[in-house]
Amino acid sequence: MKNHSLTIGTLILSLIILMAIVGPYLPVVDEDLTEHLYLKYEDGTMVMPPFPPSQEFLLGSDRLGVDLLSRLVIGTRETLLVIFSVVAIRLLIGAFFGMGAFYSRFLKVVLQVWHQVFSYIPSIFLLVMIVGIPFFLYSPNRPFWFILVLALIEVGRVGDVIFKYVSEIAAKPYYEAGIVAGGTAYSQSRRYLFPNIKSQLITLIANELGRTLFLIAQLGVVGIFISIAFENDASGTYYAVNTSDSWPLILSTILKDMWGVKIIPFSAIFLISITVLSFYLIGNGLVKNINKK
């Protein structure tokens, strides 16, 4: 039987990755993301941004006069890099504590404290508070710290999930029988733990990718971006300027655009939604393959 879920999900994600790699070099894409203050038509009419869809702007433009299609394509690479980096760090550390907590009482306490400390406050509020600290705000390595903080605040939850997976399998009769037979922790993990949590881990990875993408989208809505720069105006006052090209940037004016130029937020929401859908479909498809075996 064909695995339609895996096929469709892989196709969607492959197209998105291809857009990230090849997209910036397509002739319809403005790699420089040029801002247009106005457009002047042949009849002398001047139009201010955002511009409607046209031959020059296939999807229209954002409020800075930047071609919306180009903005989406250019932002794909950064968006994927951020979410995959965050989830990779989160899962590696979470797996260490989740597996370690099963064998070490100390690591179990650390994991419980970590999970409890960061579980009472919504992640978006924590991120807003943490990345607003001067060290993170003014650091030249802000993108690195942004990714690290985004990964670490959810490590406790992921580690707790993995710990529960391991504990459930360890309670099975065959695992206890292996211990009685003299099996070591390594041999038990190789024989019973890893083979039996594959499907749960795949589901967890797919969920974390989607969760992370939605979270950075929320941060875009409230004006928290991956990278910023500081510029000063004529009065000498410094102000923060976003330098990120990721999809959430497009959602920063959603409150205005929802009542005026709906194509701006809907374009980003559409890309975010189909990307999350591809993660779900691939995860579901891989689990089906494993269960067949």
N, C-alpha and C positions, 0 to 999 in steps of 0.2 A: 504494500500500500504506500502510495506517495505521501511524503511529509509536506503538505501544502504550507503549513505554518512556517516551517524552516525555510522553504523555498522563497516564499513571499517576503519574509522578514529579511533574509539575506540579500534579496534583490533590492529592497528599499534601502537598507543600510549601505550596500555597495554603491548605489547611485549617489547617496549623500557623501560617502567618502570620496568618490570620484569627483564630485562637485568641489570638495575641499582641495583636491590635488590639482585638477585640470581647470576648474572653473575660473580662477583669476586670469588665465591666459586666453580665454575666449574673447572674440572680437566684440561681443555685445556687453562685455563687462568692463567697467571703468576701474582699473586696478588702483588708481590714485584717489578714488572716492572724492572727485572734485566737487566743491560746493558752488552752487549757482545762486547768485543773489536775486536774479530775476531772469525771465525769458521774454524776448521781444519778438512778436509775430510780424509777418509781412505787412499787415495792415497798421502796424505801429502800436498795437496793443501790448502792454507790458503786464506780465503775470508774475506774482510773487509766489514763492514756495509755501506749501507743498504743491508740486505740479501734478496734474492728472496724467493717467496713462497716455502715452503717445508713442510715435515711432522712435523718438530719442530716449524716452523713459518708458520702457515696456510695462512696468508696474507702477509708474509714477515716481515721485520722489518723497524723501522725508522733509521735515520742516527746515532743514539746512540746505535743501536743494540738491542733495546727494541722490543719485539714481538708486532706487530702492532695491532693484534686482542685484545690482553690484554690491550693495551693502549686505544683502543676505548671503551672496556667494562668498565674498571676502571673509565674512564672519564665521563661515562654516568651520574652517580649519582651527581657529582659536577656540570655538565652542566645543568641538570634539576633543581637542587636546586637554582642555580644562576638565571636562567631565570624566574622561578616561583616566587622567592623572589622579584626580580626587578619589575615584573608586578603587584604583589600584593601591594607593597608599592606605586607604581605609580598610580594605579587605586584608592586606598583608599584616597590618598591625592588629586588626580585629581577629584574624585567624590565630595569630600568635597568642593573644590573651585568651581567646575562646578555647583553644586547644590546651593552652598552658593552665588555665583555671581548673581543668578537669584533673590535672596531675599535681598542681601546686596550690596549697591553701592560700599562700601569700598572693599569688596572681589572681586567685578567685576574689579575694578581698579588694585588690586594686581594681579589678574589672567591675565589681559591684558598686564601688564608690564612684568610679568614672561614669558608669551608666546612670547612677542616681543623680549625680551632680548636674549632668547635662540633659536629663530627661524631663525636668520640671519646667524648663523655659523653652519655648519654640525655637528651633534652630535659626530662623531668620532674625529673631530679636538678638540672640547671642552673637550672630555674625555682625549685625549692625553695630553692636556695642564694642566688639573686639577689634574689628577693622577700623573703627573710629579712633582707637588709641593712637596718640602721636607717633609711636614707634612704627606701627603698621601703616599709618596714613602717609608719613613722609619717607618711608624706606624706599630706596631705589630698587629694592628687590620685592616690591609689593606683590606682583603676580605670584611669586613663589610662596610668600607668606599667606596670601589669599587662599591658594590651593591647599596648603598645609593645614590652615585653620579650618577650612571647610571640611577637610578629611577627618581631622582629629575630634571635632565635636560630636561626630556620629560613630566614632570607634567603639565607644562603650555599648551602644545599642547593637551594632553588628557583632561584636565579640560575645554579647549575651545570647544572641540568636544562635551563633555557632556553638557556644557552650551547651545550649539546650539540645541542639542536634546531636552532639557527641554524647550527652548524658542519656538521651533516649535510646541510642544504639547500645551504649554500655549496659543498659538495663536488660537487654535481650538475653535469653538463655544461652545462645551460642557464644556470646562474648564472655559470659561468666564461666562457661565450660572451658574456654581457651585459657582463662586465668588459672583455673584449677589444674589444667594440664601443664602449667608452667610457662605459658606464653609471656614474652616481655612486652613492655609498653609499645616498643617499635613494631614488633611482629603483630600485635593486636591491631594497631593502627593501620598497618599495611593490609592485613587480611580483612578486617571488618569495618573499621571506621571510614577510611577514604572511599572504598567501593560503595558504601551504603549512604554516603552523604553527597554523592556527586550531583544528583538531581536537585537536592535542596540548595546546594551551593550555586548551581546554575541559575535557579530561580532567584536566589538572593542577589547575584550579580546583576541580573536583568532588572530587578526592582531597584537596586541602588543606582544604576545608570539613569533610569527614568526619574527617580527621586531627586538625584543631584541636578539634573537638567531643569526640572521644575523649580528647584530651590534657587538656582542662579537666575531663572526667569523672574522669580519674585523679587530678588535683589535688584534686578534691572528696573522693576516697577517703582521701587522706592529710591532709586538713584544711587545704588551702591554698585560700583563697577570693578572689574578685575584690575585695571591699571588706570592711573590718573597722572596728570602733570599739573604743576602750579604755574600760573601766569599772572602778570600784574597789569592793571589798567593804567590810564593816564594819571590817576590820582596816587598811584603807587600801591594800591590795595591788591593783595594776592587772592586769587580764587582758584578753585579746583576745576580742571577741565578733563573730561573723560578722554582717554586715549585707547580704549578698548574697541575692538570691532566685532565682538561676539553678538549673537542674536539678541540677548537681553537689552542691549543698547536701544534697539528699536522700540522696546516697551517703555522706555523712560518717559515718553509723552503720551501714554495710553489714555490718561484722563481727558486730554484734549482731543485726541484722535478718535476716540470712541463716538464722539458726538459730531465729528466732522469728516475726517479722512480715515474711514474704517480699514482701508486696504493696508495701511501702515502696520497697526498692531496685528491684524488678522494674518498677514503674510508671515510674521514671526511665529505667531501661535500655531499656524498650520505646519510650519517646518518643525517646531518643537514637538507637536503632537504626533506627526508621522515618524519622527525619530524615536520617540518613546514607544510608539506602536511596533517599530522594527525590533527594539530590544525585547519587548514582550513576546513577539512572534518567534524570534530566534531562540529565546530561552525556553518557550513552550515546545518548540520543535526539537530542541536538543534533549529535553526531558523525555519526550516521546520516544526518541531513538534509544535512550538509555533503558527505559522501561521495557522496550521490546526485547532487549538482550536479557 
